[in-house]
Amino acid sequence: MKQVSSLIGSTLGCLAVAYTAHASTLHQGWTYSIDAFDDGAGGYGYEIKGLATKETQEHIYISVSGESLLTGVSSPDADDGNIGWGDILLNFTGQDMNAVNGSLFGIRFAETNDSGISQIGVFGNVTARSVAEFNSGYESLKQYYQDGWERPNTMGDLATTQDVYGYMGETVPALMSISDGTFLGEIDLLSNQEAVAAGLDFEQFNAADREIHTLRFVRNLLPAGDFIATLLMECANDGIALLGQLSAQANKAQDVPEPSSVIGLLTVSLLASWMHRGRDRESATETHLSNLPGPDESL
């Protein structure tokens, strides 16, 4: 049993490392990234708690939980009197987003924000920009963190400051808004009831905030593969990133055990294997003993 415990501990340790490296969490078919709950600079209206995605054969769903209304926060410090949501930016290239700016995908879901495009929807060949300067925001993410907003969970799945700097840049303006791109298709904004019916459950992570905005669009507007999705407030007062994957066909996430289930199955499998090996040894021992000479037999 000591050997069993050691083997299980070693294997689970490897699983924990892999799971931490890709921190998104699967629950009811949705992939979640949960951000720190107290890193929204500027007070009420700028906190982002969670970002979630779901893929089906027909649709992709994206939902964000935070404090800001869809129309943003009224502010005399913004050029247009409003500080709102940035656009959702998705990167399928495996490189940092500044290096491939112009090859991103983007989703504008808030009609009152400062996007360079006029309609809401999904866009390809996206060039992104920062609009923080128009919203009394931070010049860079380094400035935001040095102002006292660095947290252990820095930006959702980009969990450390160096992860954020490596992907989004340290001293350059943070990309959060579509400058231009090619329109690919429309989005539907769902009610909270419709989102819950689709399986959304931020409460599982205590991340259901005052406002939850959920959108849906047809699956074929985005490619298959691994991606990083980012969403920042226009002032860069908070942001979140999600590491996800889209399959070529319908997502089979509902059939994939969650990490705790995987660990449970692995433990059972290891124990079964070890017990089987134990029975084999016992059988071999019994066979060996049965072949030994009896007390009246000569060796």
N, C-alpha and C positions, 0 to 999 in steps of 0.2 A: 504493500500500500504506500510505503514511502516513495518507491519508484514511480507509482501511479501519480501521486501528488506532485512529484517533481516534474514528471512529463507533462501533466496538465498545466501546471504553473508556467512552465517554459513556453508551451504552445500559446496559452492565453496571453502571456506577455508579448509575444510576437503579434497576436491579433490586436492587442491594445495599441501598440505602436502604429500599426497600419491604419487603425480606425482613427487615431488622433491626427494622422497625416491628412486624412480626408474627413473632416469633422462634420460634414453634413449628416443629418439623421433621418432615417426613413421611418415614417409613421402613417399608416392607412393609405399607402400609395403616394404620399407626398414626401418630397425631400426638403428638409428644413435647415436653415442656417439661423442660429440664434446669436444676437449681438448682446454686448453689455447693456444693462438697463439704465445706466446712469452716466452715459458719455455724450449726451446731447447738449452741446454748448448753447448758451443763449436762453435757457429756460424753456418754459412751456411751449410745446409745438414743434420742437426740433429733435425729439427722440425717435430713433428707429430701433425696434426690438427684434423683428424677425423678417426673414424672406423665405418664401417657399415656392416650389414648383411641382407640377404633376404632368405626366405625359400619358395620353391614351392613344388609341389608334387614330382617332379623329382630331384631337385637340391637344394643345399645350395650355396649362393654367399657370399663372404666376400671381402670387399674393404677397402683400407687404403689410406688416403690423407696425403702427407707429402712432404718434400723437397729432400729426398734422392732417387737417382736412384735405380733401382732394384739391381744393382751391388754394391751399397754402395758408400762410400766416400774413396778416396785414402788418406792414412795417414801413414807417416813414424813412427808414435807412436804405430801403431798396429803391432803385431807379424807377421802377414801375409801381412802387407802393406795396409790393407783394413778394414774399420769399416762399417759394414752393418746392415741390418735389423736382428733382432732376429727372432724367430719363434713365430707363433700365438699359444698360450696355452689356452686350454679351460678346465674349471673345472665344472662338473655337480654334485658335491657331496654336496654342501652347506657348506663346511668347508674351512678354509684358505688353500691356495695352498701349503704351506710348510708341513702342516699336512698330506696331501694326495698326496705328490709327489711320483710318481710311478703309480698313478691311473688317470693321466691327459690324455687328448687328445692333439695332437699337429699337426700343419700344417707347413711344411717347404715349402716356396714359393720362396726364394732367393737362387740360386745355389752357390753363392760365400760366403755365411756366414759361421760361425764357428760351425754349428751343428755337433753333434756326429754321425749323420747318413748321408749317402752319396747321397740319392736321395730325390727329392722333392715329396711331397704327403701328405696324411693324415695318422696319426699314433695313435694307442691306447696304453694303458698301459705305458704311457710316464713318464719317469723320466727326470726332467728338471734340468738345472744347470745354473750358471752364467758364462759368458765368458768375463765379464768386465775387468778382470785382464789381458787378452790378447789384450785388445783394449784401453789401457790407460784410463780406465773408473773409475767410482765411486765404492768404496768398498761396499756401502750400499745406500739405498734411503735416509736415514737420512743425510748422507754426501752430497748427491746431493741437498737436500733442504737447508741445512745449508750453502751451497756454494752460496746461493742467488736465487735459482730457484723455491722457493715455490710460488704458485699462488692460488687465490681463487678457481679456477677450477683446482685441482691438477693433476688428471689423468683421465680425462673424467668422466665416471660415478662413479668412486671413487673420490668424489668431495672434500674431506677434507684430510688433512695429516693423521689424525687418521684412516680414512677409508683405506688409502693406507697401513699404518703400520699394521692395524688389518688383512688385507688380504695378504699382501706380505712380511711383516716383516719390522722391523725398522733398526736394526744394522747388519742384516745378508745380504749376497750377494743376489741381486735380481735375481730371476729365469727368464731367457729370452730365453733359448736355449734348444733344445732337446738333451739330452745325449744319451738316447736309447729308443726304443719303438717298437711296432709291426706294420708293414706296413699294412694299411687297403685299400688304393686305391689311384689312381692318381688324379691330379688336372689339370684343364685347366686355363691358364692365358689368360684373355680376353683383347681385345683392348678397348680403351676409348669409341669408337663408339659402341661396343657391350655392354659395361656396361651401357651407356646412354640408349640404346635400351631396356635394362632390367629394366630401371626406376631409375638408380643411379643419384643422384642430390646433390652433396656436395655444389653447389653454393647456394642452398636454405638457407644454414647456413653460407655463406661467408667463407666456409672451403675448397674450391677447390684450392689446392696448386699446385706447379710446377709438382709434380709427383703423379699420382693416379694409384695404383696397385690393380687389381681386379682378383679374382680367383673364380673358380666354381668346384664343385664336386658333385657326386651323393648323394642324400639325406640319403640313408640308411647307410652311413658310420659313422654317429653320432647318439646317442640316443635322445629320446625326453626328455624334461624337461628344467628347469631353468639352466642357466649357466653364468659364468663370463669368458669373453675372454680378455686376456692381450697381448699386443705387445710392446716391448721395443727395442730401438736401442741397439746394442751390447755393447756400452760403458755406457749404462744407462743414457745417456744425455737427454733422454726424453722417455716417455711411455704413453700408453693409455689403459683404460679398458672399456669394454662394458658389461652391464647387459642385457642378452637376454633370449629368450625362443624358443625352438623348439617343435612343436606339433607332435603328433603321425601320423597325416596325413598332407595334404597340409596346408600351412599357410593361414589363413583367414584374414590376416592383411589388405588386400585391402578393406575388407568389414567392418572393424572396424573404426568408426569415430575417427579422430584425436582429441586431447584434446580440442581444441577450439570448435569443432563440438559437442563433448560430453557436454561441458558447455552450448552451445547454446540449445541443445536438452533438457538438464536438466532444464534450465531456462523456456523454453516454457512449459515443463511438469508441473513445479511448478506453473506457472501462470495459466495454464488451470485448474489444480486442485483447486487452490484458487478461480478462477472465478466460477467454478462449485459449490464449497461450498457456495460462495456468493449468487448464484442463488437459492440454496436450502434454505438459510436463508430468502431471499426475498419471496420465495414461501410460506414458513412457516408463515411469518409475514402476508402476504395477506390472507391466510386461517384463521389465528387467527382473523384478523380484520373483515373478512366477517361473522364470527360467533358472533361478538359482537352485542348486541341489538341496534336497531335503536332508533332515538330520541323519538318515540312515544311508545316504548316498555319499559316494566319494567325490571329491572335487576333481 
